């Protein structure tokens, strides 16, 4: 599970880095963090099914990944907005 979380995070960050338009950031957000089908969201929902000893670590890693993805999306939005205004 930990490897899967890291892969999701790395894939998301790679996609965010390659984005050239703000509109695509919303699609990336939905793909990884969306309420219905977000890849990381599905992992967070599945934590309840893990053994008790794994829940805290997986929850921590998944939340860390979510925060990093959200932060990178915001940073990229800001970066694209600056480029657009120039």
N, C-alpha and C positions, 0 to 999 in steps of 0.2 A: 504494500500500500504506500509506503514511504517513497519508493522509487516511482510509482505512478504519479504521486503528487508532484514530485520534482520534474518529471517529464511534462506534465500539464503546465506547470509554471514556466519551464524553459520554452515550450512551444508557444505559449501565449506571449511571452516577452519577445520572442523572435518575430512573431507576427506583428506585434505592436511596433517594433523597431522598423519594420518594412513598410508600414502604412504611410501613404502620401496624402490621404484626404481624411478629414475628420469623420465623415460618414461611415467609413470602414471601422472606426474605433467602436462604434455602437454594436456592430456585428460581432466584433471580437469579444466585447463585454458579454453579449448574449451567449456566445458560444461557450465561454468559460465560466461565467458568473451568473447567467440568467436563472431566474427562479424555476422555470420549468425543466429545461434540458441542459443547463450549464454543467460542463464536465466536472468542475470543482464542486459545484452545488450537489451533484449526485454523490460525491464522496462524503461531503459533510452530512448528508442525509443518511448515509450508510454507516456512520460511526456507531449508531445505536446497536448495530448488529455485530460489532466487533467484540472480542473478549475484553473484559473490564480493564485488564492491564495494558491494553493497546490504545484504548480510547483517548486518554490524555495526550499522548505523544502524537497520534494521528490528527487529533483535533487541533493541536498547537501548530503542526506543520501545515495543515490545510488552511487554517486562519492566516498564518504567515504568508502563504502563497497568495491567498485572496487579497490581502493587504498590499502585497508587492505588485500584483497585477493592477489593482485599482490605482495605486500611486503612479505606476508607469503610464497608464491610460491618461490620467490627468496631466502628467508631465508632457506627454505627446500632444494632447489637445492644446496645451499652452504653446508648445513649440510650433505647431502648425498654424495657430492663430497669429503668432508673430510673423511667420513667413508670409502669411496671406496678406497681412497689413503692409508689407513692404513693397 
